Amino acid sequence: MKRLAFYLLLITGFASCNNSGNDAAVPAQATAGTAALTTISYTDTVVNFGTINMGEQAQIRFEFTNTGNQPLYLTDVRPGCGCTVAEYTRGAISPGGKGSIIAAFDSNKAHPGSVSKSIFVTSNTSNGAMHTLSFNGEIKEQPSVPAN
């Protein structure tokens, strides 16, 4: 019985973590039915930020256009790891309108060498409710300074 209670508590905890707090800003019609669906087109879904030194941050910009006939809403933008923070255009994006997702990647929270990270975008789009954006690059290890 204790094990069942533990698993129920664990499941409830995971379910509460999925609430990003953005739902209140998205009208109910954006998430209900196919009449409110639109389409999105990204300029690039994969971006290479080049080479940075360990300890530096890279900013990666993903631009998109609402190519449908309904307002576009990004309902969730979630980086795949704790080394990345994403800001994005919020609210309704009119048909033909443009928006962006800007990712800030902190190399202090990664390892030197090649890196490849993802951002998961959920929206009211008929060409896939979830889109994966990726970025990659190199982190150069800083040379150690000899002690005097």
URKABEL-V819147 format. One record per backbone hydrogen bond with DSSP energy under -0.5 kcal/mol. CO is the residue of the C=O (numbers start at 0). NH is the residue of the N-H. Records with the same first field share a line. If there is no record, write none. Layout:
CO->NH, NH
//
This chain:
0->4
1->5
2->6
3->7
4->8
5->9
6->10
7->11
8->12
9->13
10->14
11->15
12->16
13->17
14->17
15->18
17->19
21->24
22->25
24->26
26->29
27->30
30->32
32->35
33->36
37->125, 126
38->66, 67
40->64
44->133
46->48, 135
49->137
51->139
52->55
55->106
57->59, 104
59->102
60->62
61->100
62->42
63->98
64->40, 66
65->95
71->92
72->74, 123
75->121
77->119
80->83
82->105
84->103
86->101
91->93
92->71
93->96
96->65
98->63
99->88
100->61, 102
101->86
102->59, 104
103->84, 105
104->57, 106
105->108
106->109
112->138
114->136
116->134
117->79
118->120, 132
119->77
120->130
121->74, 75
122->124
123->37
124->127
128->122
130->120, 132
132->118
133->46
134->116
135->48
136->114
137->51, 139
138->112
139->53
143->145
//
